[in-house]
Amino acid sequence: MRTRSQGVRVALAYYAQLFRAQEVNKRMREKAAYACLALRRARVAEEIRLRKGTSTAEHLKLVVTVIEARQ
Protein backbone atom coordinates (compact mmCIF):
# COMPACT_ATOMS: atom_id res chain seq x y z
CA MET A 1 0.00 0.00 0.00
CA ARG A 2 2.83 2.39 0.82
CA THR A 3 4.38 1.84 -2.60
CA ARG A 4 1.11 2.72 -4.32
CA SER A 5 0.74 5.84 -2.20
CA GLN A 6 4.24 6.92 -3.14
CA GLY A 7 3.52 6.28 -6.82
CA VAL A 8 0.40 8.43 -6.62
CA ARG A 9 2.37 11.23 -4.95
CA VAL A 10 5.02 11.11 -7.67
CA ALA A 11 2.42 11.23 -10.43
CA LEU A 12 0.54 14.10 -8.79
CA ALA A 13 3.74 16.09 -8.36
CA TYR A 14 4.63 15.49 -12.01
CA TYR A 15 1.30 16.72 -13.32
CA ALA A 16 1.16 19.66 -10.93
CA GLN A 17 4.60 20.69 -12.18
CA LEU A 18 3.36 20.47 -15.77
CA PHE A 19 0.43 22.76 -14.92
CA ARG A 20 2.80 25.22 -13.21
CA ALA A 21 5.17 25.23 -16.18
CA GLN A 22 2.35 25.88 -18.66
CA GLU A 23 1.06 28.91 -16.75
CA VAL A 24 2.65 32.04 -18.23
CA ASN A 25 1.51 34.31 -15.40
CA LYS A 26 3.99 33.71 -12.56
CA ARG A 27 1.46 34.80 -9.95
CA MET A 28 -1.00 32.14 -11.10
CA ARG A 29 1.35 29.16 -11.15
CA GLU A 30 0.39 27.83 -7.72
CA LYS A 31 -3.30 28.22 -8.56
CA ALA A 32 -2.69 26.23 -11.74
CA ALA A 33 -1.08 23.43 -9.72
CA TYR A 34 -4.01 23.45 -7.29
CA ALA A 35 -6.43 23.31 -10.24
CA CYS A 36 -4.56 20.25 -11.49
CA LEU A 37 -5.13 18.48 -8.17
CA ALA A 38 -8.78 19.50 -8.09
CA LEU A 39 -9.34 18.19 -11.62
CA ARG A 40 -7.59 14.91 -10.78
CA ARG A 41 -9.68 14.46 -7.64
CA ALA A 42 -12.91 15.09 -9.55
CA ARG A 43 -11.90 12.62 -12.24
CA VAL A 44 -10.95 9.93 -9.72
CA ALA A 45 -14.19 10.49 -7.79
CA GLU A 46 -16.14 9.93 -11.01
CA GLU A 47 -14.25 6.70 -11.68
CA ILE A 48 -15.01 5.49 -8.14
CA ARG A 49 -18.70 6.09 -8.79
CA LEU A 50 -18.54 4.19 -12.08
CA ARG A 51 -16.61 1.25 -10.62
CA LYS A 52 -18.40 0.96 -7.29
CA GLY A 53 -18.00 -2.44 -5.65
CA THR A 54 -14.84 -3.42 -7.56
CA SER A 55 -11.21 -3.69 -6.49
CA THR A 56 -10.45 -0.77 -8.81
CA ALA A 57 -12.83 1.41 -6.81
CA GLU A 58 -11.00 0.46 -3.62
CA HIS A 59 -7.66 1.39 -5.20
CA LEU A 60 -9.06 4.72 -6.37
CA LYS A 61 -10.25 5.49 -2.84
CA LEU A 62 -6.60 5.25 -1.80
CA VAL A 63 -5.70 7.64 -4.60
CA VAL A 64 -8.27 10.17 -3.35
CA THR A 65 -6.85 10.04 0.19
CA VAL A 66 -3.39 10.82 -1.20
CA ILE A 67 -4.77 13.71 -3.27
CA GLU A 68 -6.61 15.13 -0.28
CA ALA A 69 -3.50 14.87 1.89
CA ARG A 70 -1.66 17.13 -0.59
CA GLN A 71 -4.28 19.88 -0.51
Contacts in CASP RR format, 6 or more apart in sequence:
PFRMAT RR
TARGET T0000
AUTHOR 0000-0000-0000
METHOD contacts of the structure
MODEL  1
MRTRSQGVRVALAYYAQLFRAQEVNKRMREKAAYACLALRRARVAEEIRL
RKGTSTAEHLKLVVTVIEARQ
1 62 0 8 1.000
4 59 0 8 1.000
4 62 0 8 1.000
5 62 0 8 1.000
5 66 0 8 1.000
8 62 0 8 1.000
8 63 0 8 1.000
8 66 0 8 1.000
8 67 0 8 1.000
9 66 0 8 1.000
9 70 0 8 1.000
12 36 0 8 1.000
12 37 0 8 1.000
12 40 0 8 1.000
12 66 0 8 1.000
12 67 0 8 1.000
12 70 0 8 1.000
15 36 0 8 1.000
15 40 0 8 1.000
16 33 0 8 1.000
16 36 0 8 1.000
16 37 0 8 1.000
17 33 0 8 1.000
18 36 0 8 1.000
19 32 0 8 1.000
19 33 0 8 1.000
19 35 0 8 1.000
19 36 0 8 1.000
20 29 0 8 1.000
20 30 0 8 1.000
20 32 0 8 1.000
20 33 0 8 1.000
22 32 0 8 1.000
23 29 0 8 1.000
23 31 0 8 1.000
23 32 0 8 1.000
34 71 0 8 1.000
37 67 0 8 1.000
37 70 0 8 1.000
37 71 0 8 1.000
40 67 0 8 1.000
41 64 0 8 1.000
41 67 0 8 1.000
41 68 0 8 1.000
44 60 0 8 1.000
44 63 0 8 1.000
44 64 0 8 1.000
44 67 0 8 1.000
45 64 0 8 1.000
47 56 0 8 1.000
47 57 0 8 1.000
47 60 0 8 1.000
48 57 0 8 1.000
48 60 0 8 1.000
48 61 0 8 1.000
48 64 0 8 1.000
51 57 0 8 1.000
51 60 0 8 1.000
END
